[in-house]
Amino acid sequence: MKPSRLRATNGPSATLLIRLAVGSIFVSEGIQKFLFQDALGVGRFAKIGIPMPGVMAPFVGVVEIVCGALVIGGLLTRLASLPLIIDMLVAIATTKIPIALKSGGWAMAHEARTDVAMLLGCVFLALVGAGPLSLDAVLGGSGIGDDA
């Protein structure tokens, strides 16, 4: 993908609302992985069986903070959305699928609602870009079908 395609955006102005919601939640969750290491960081990663939790929890925290901040600012939004999509897929696979297997689909649906909303928000941003109220648009990726 060429740099101009990474900044290309054809989303409406209201995309800003999706960016603010998705980005702020990721930044908050990333920071909390460092503030509450036992409950949300290394301890949680160890509990759910993520390999090398002492490395992976801080790594995921940094990814969530950096990519969340990029999404909020609307800078390289399409690119920043991709690691966040992976983050949410791993979260669903490691924490929500076990709930479905143990307690059923409705219990999983209840527990997964935020994860699914975040995943779909990131997919939306990856597809349409940051919208016109973004750094991506200011830096030249503002047109529909901008292939320059």
C-alpha positions in Angstrom: 0.0 0.0 0.0 1.4 3.4 -1.0 1.7 6.1 1.6 -1.1 8.1 0.0 -3.4 5.1 0.2 -2.6 4.7 3.9 -3.9 8.3 4.4 -6.8 8.0 1.9 -10.1 8.6 3.4 -13.6 8.6 2.1 -15.5 8.5 5.4 -18.0 11.1 6.4 -17.3 13.8 9.0 -19.1 11.7 11.6 -16.3 9.2 11.3 -14.7 11.5 14.0 -17.1 10.1 16.5 -16.1 6.5 15.8 -12.4 7.5 16.0 -12.9 9.2 19.3 -14.8 6.3 20.8 -12.5 3.5 19.5 -9.3 5.4 20.1 -10.1 6.6 23.6 -11.1 3.1 24.7 -7.9 1.6 23.3 -5.7 4.3 24.9 -7.5 3.8 28.3 -7.2 0.0 28.1 -3.5 0.2 27.1 -2.7 2.5 30.1 -4.6 0.3 32.4 -2.4 -2.7 31.4 0.4 -0.8 33.1 -1.5 0.6 36.0 -3.2 -2.6 37.0 -0.8 -5.2 36.0 -2.2 -8.1 38.1 -5.8 -7.6 37.0 -5.4 -6.3 33.4 -1.8 -6.7 32.4 0.8 -9.4 33.0 -1.3 -11.2 35.6 -4.3 -11.4 33.3 -2.3 -12.5 30.4 -0.7 -15.3 32.5 -4.2 -16.3 33.8 -5.7 -16.7 30.3 -2.6 -18.5 28.9 -1.0 -15.9 26.7 2.6 -17.0 26.1 5.4 -14.8 27.6 2.9 -12.6 29.5 5.8 -10.4 30.9 6.6 -9.4 27.3 3.2 -9.6 25.6 1.1 -7.6 28.1 3.4 -4.5 27.9 3.7 -5.0 24.1 -0.1 -5.0 23.7 -0.4 -2.1 26.1 2.0 0.0 24.0 0.2 -1.0 20.7 -3.2 0.0 22.2 -1.8 3.3 23.4 0.1 4.2 20.2 -2.5 3.0 17.7 -5.4 4.4 19.8 -3.7 7.8 19.8 -3.2 7.6 16.0 -6.8 6.7 15.6 -7.9 9.7 17.8 -5.8 12.1 15.8 -6.8 10.5 12.5 -3.2 9.9 11.5 -2.4 6.7 9.5 -5.8 5.5 10.7 -6.2 2.6 8.2 -2.8 1.3 9.2 -3.3 1.9 13.0 -6.6 0.0 12.8 -4.9 -3.3 11.7 -3.0 -4.1 14.9 -6.2 -3.2 16.8 -8.2 -5.6 14.8 -5.7 -8.3 15.6 -5.8 -7.3 19.2 -9.6 -7.7 19.3 -9.6 -11.0 17.5 -7.1 -12.4 20.0 -9.1 -11.0 22.9 -12.3 -12.7 21.6 -10.5 -16.0 20.9 -8.8 -16.1 24.3 -11.4 -14.7 26.6 -14.8 -14.9 25.0 -14.7 -18.3 23.1 -13.9 -20.1 26.4 -17.1 -18.4 27.9 -19.1 -19.7 25.0 -17.8 -23.2 25.5 -18.4 -23.2 29.3 -21.6 -21.1 29.6 -23.2 -20.9 26.1 -23.6 -18.4 23.4 -25.8 -15.9 25.2 -23.3 -15.6 28.1 -20.5 -15.0 25.5 -22.6 -12.5 23.6 -23.1 -10.5 26.8 -19.4 -10.6 27.7 -18.2 -9.9 24.1 -20.4 -6.9 23.3 -17.6 -4.3 23.8 -15.0 -6.5 22.0 -17.3 -6.9 19.0 -18.1 -3.2 18.9 -14.4 -2.3 19.1 -13.6 -4.9 16.4 -16.3 -3.5 14.1 -15.3 0.1 14.7 -11.7 -0.8 13.7 -12.9 -2.6 10.6 -15.0 0.4 9.7 -11.9 2.7 10.1 -9.7 0.3 8.1 -12.2 0.4 5.3 -13.1 4.1 5.1 -10.2 5.9 6.7 -10.2 8.7 9.2 -12.7 11.0 7.5 -12.3 14.7 6.5 -11.8 15.9 10.1 -8.4 14.2 10.5 -4.7 14.6 10.1 -4.9 12.1 7.3 -7.1 14.4 5.3 -4.9 17.5 6.1 -1.9 15.6 4.9 -3.4 14.9 1.5 -5.5 11.7 1.6 -8.9 13.3 1.5 -10.4 12.1 -1.8 -12.6 9.2 -2.5 -10.5 6.8 -4.6 -7.3 8.8 -4.0 -4.7 6.7 -5.7 -2.0 9.3 -6.1 
